Amino acid sequence: QSNFIIKKYKLDLNSRIMTDEKNDLKLTEREIEIILFLNNSKEPQSVDTLQKEVWGYSENLDTHTVETHVYRLRKKINEKFHDENFLISLKNGYKI
C-alpha cells in the first residue's frame, strides 16, 4: 500500500508527499521512514531506538542525527500545515 492516513494527513509513499485539505509537503525518504516508524509505535520512541530502527546504527552512538532530522521535519510540517502537535517530544522519546 502506498497511501497512508496519519492523523489528518494523507501520506503518499510513491510521490513522497504529505497532504491535507489545502497543502502539499514534499518529504525525503528518511522523513517518511521516521513518520511511518513513529506512527506504527504505540509508545514514544527514544533516540537510540530511532537510530537503530530507522538508520540502522548501533545504540549509544554519539550523534545528533535523529534530533536534527526530527527538528527539520517538525519545522517543515509546522511551516506548511501550522501543526505544532504532529510530532511530539516527550521525556522518553518522540511520538506522533
N, C-alpha and C positions, 0 to 999 in steps of 0.2 A: 504494500500500500504506500502510495507516495503523498497522500494528503492526510494531515492530522489536524484535529481541532484541539487547541491548547488554550485554556481559559476562553477569552473572547476572540481569539485569533485563529486564522487558518494558516497552516504551515505546509507549503508545497515543497517537497524534497527535490523534485526534478528541477524546478526553476530556482530553488533556494530563496524563496520569497515568503515573507510573513505578511499577512494582510488582515486588516479589519474592515469595517464598512467603507472607509474612505481612502485609506493609505496603504501603500506597499513599501516594504522594507527588505532590501537585498541583504542576505546574510552570507557569511562564509560557511564553509563546510564544518569547521570546528565549532562555530557558534550554534549550528544546528545540532551537532553532537552533544553539546552542553545542554541545550534546551531539551532534547529528547531524553537524555540520561536523567536529568532532574525531574522531568515530567513523569517518568516511569518509576521514580522513587517516592515511596510514601513518607520517608523520614528525610530530614535535611542531610545533605552530603558534605563531608569535610573536604578540605583542600587536598589532603592526602588521598582520599578516595577518588576524587576527580582526576588527580594526577595519574593514578593507577588505571582507572577505568576508561577515561576519555583520551588521555595522552599515551598511556602505556608506560609511564615512568614508574620506577620503583618508589616505594614510600620513603618518607624522610629525606627527599631530595630538596635541597635548599634553593628554591626558585620562586619567583613571583608570577610565573606564567599563568596560573589559574586566576589569581587575583586580577591580573592585568586584563585577561580575556573577559572575565565577569564584569569588571568595571566598564570596559568598552562596550560590551553587549548591553549592559544596563543603560549606559549613556545613549546608545543608538535607539533603543526602544523608547526611552523617555523623550528624546527629541522628536521622534516620528509620531508616537502614539500618546505622549503625555501620560505615561503609565509608570509611576514610580514603584508600584507594588507587584510587578510581574515577576521579577527575580528578587527574592528576599534574602538578606543576610541575617542569620541567627547566630547565637553563641556557638552552636555545634555544627554550623555549616550553611550551605546555600539550599534554597528551596524555591520551587515555582508554585 
